Amino acid sequence: MELFLCVIGMVLIVEGLPYFTFPEKMKELMRVVSEQDDMILRTAGAAMTLLGMAIVFLARGGLGYW
């Protein structure tokens, strides 16, 4: 549970930093994203999810010694 809470905290930090440092650019980015086709967003989301899972798998020693 401690690791889970640390991960959630880190996600919130990473997600919040762009809004804190560049609010006007984030508004522009949200406008651009809202105009994208749903399939592009789904594909990007799936790719990021798979990449994140692969990173966690490898970081946790999923392949033993590389």
C-alpha positions, 0 to 999 in steps of 0.5 A: 500500500505504501508503494501504491500511495507513492506511485499515485503521489508521483503521478499527481506531481508529473500530471500537475507540473505542466498546468502549474508551469505553463497554464496557457500552453496547457489550455492550447494543448487541450484545445488541440486534443479536443479536436483530434479524432477519437481513434487517434486518442485511443491509439495514443492511450493504448500505446502509452498504457502498453509502454507504461506496463512494459517499463513497470515490468522491466523495472520490477525485474520481469526478465530477470537479469538482462 
